[in-house]
């Protein structure tokens, strides 16, 4: 099992450019998440999905979009990149079902994004 | 609203000494509590969790944590620290449930430095 994989590992964007961060998991988890991590701020949830075709906003969704067409893939789209989106982005997945919040999350290695 | 507090930004401990990383939480109803570890330039890795049952939970790499309901705490402990334990540690809480998505709130992290 590869677990959760993310591409790219690093990216530099100019203000106003767009990009898609890719995330794939091979554990057949139905829950998937996107977080951003800023120094000293912990993790902030951007979007989450409880299954293919179902997505919802987290704490900080502005400037981002997601889709979930398959169980395995959960790409994050940045439109019109801004310096405030400079961060490290993590994708995660977990089992979901009865007592879904009792299950731990599995994280990808992250994408370090700089917007200049 | 649920929350997690990790009161220490950094904890320094000598190799071989016991370590404690503190976590307190606030959530309505029964809590599900988690500890994750993050090594440099890596994603978070699950260490252990409390769902129900015995208040002392044992996890990976010799770590354990004690759930204290009256003090709303879930401190991470290890009897003898290793230099390789040096990393960033996150506590997380969600509300116990019987189904459906429940928000997970992460603390801001505590950097553990084990001194040789």
Interface residues (C-beta under 8 A of the other chain):
Chain A: X4 X31 X40 X41 X42 X43 X45 X48 X50 X56 X90 X92 X96 X97 X98 X99 X100 X101 X102 X104 X105 X106 X107 X108 X109 X110
Chain B: X9 X32 X34 X36 X41 X42 X43 X44 X45 X46 X49 X51 X90 X94 X95 X96 X97 X98 X99 X100 X101 X102 X103 X104 X106 X107 X108 X109
